[in-house]
Amino acid sequence: MKIAFLIHNVYGIGGTIRTTLNLASALTDHHEVTVVSMLRHRTSPGSPSTSG
């Protein structure tokens, strides 16, 4: 199954962003997951993300 998360600004730091990235990471074991940020003002996200 393909799953996409649309977030206003994933390049900040906060609980919602961290939770979304953790959930996306956990879902990659059995699904194709994409996280999309509407805004980008940094070269990398504020929270580290893991690739599945």
C-alpha positions as CSV (number, residue, x, y, z in Angstrom):
1,M,0.0,0.0,0.0
2,K,1.2,3.5,-0.7
3,I,0.9,6.0,2.1
4,A,1.7,9.7,2.0
5,F,1.9,12.2,4.8
6,L,1.4,15.9,3.9
7,I,2.9,18.2,6.5
8,H,2.9,22.0,6.4
9,N,6.5,22.3,7.5
10,V,8.6,19.2,8.4
11,Y,11.8,21.3,8.7
12,G,10.9,22.5,12.2
13,I,11.3,20.8,15.5
14,G,8.2,19.5,17.4
15,G,6.3,16.6,18.7
16,T,3.9,16.4,15.7
17,I,6.8,16.3,13.2
18,R,8.7,13.7,15.3
19,T,5.6,11.5,15.7
20,T,4.8,11.6,12.0
21,L,8.4,10.7,11.1
22,N,8.4,7.9,13.6
23,L,5.1,6.5,12.3
24,A,6.3,6.8,8.7
25,S,9.5,4.9,9.6
26,A,7.5,2.1,11.3
27,L,5.2,1.8,8.3
28,T,8.0,1.3,5.8
29,D,8.4,-2.3,6.9
30,H,5.3,-3.2,5.0
31,H,4.3,-0.2,2.9
32,E,5.7,2.4,0.5
33,V,5.7,5.7,2.5
34,T,6.3,9.2,1.4
35,V,6.5,12.3,3.6
36,V,5.9,15.6,1.8
37,S,6.5,19.1,3.3
38,M,4.8,22.2,1.9
39,L,7.6,24.5,3.0
40,R,11.3,24.1,2.9
41,H,13.8,26.6,4.3
42,R,16.6,24.3,5.4
43,T,18.6,21.6,3.6
44,S,17.7,18.9,6.1
45,P,14.8,18.3,8.6
46,G,15.1,19.5,12.2
47,S,14.4,16.0,13.5
48,P,16.6,13.1,12.2
49,S,14.6,10.6,10.1
50,T,15.5,7.0,9.4
51,S,15.2,5.4,6.1
52,G,13.4,2.1,5.9
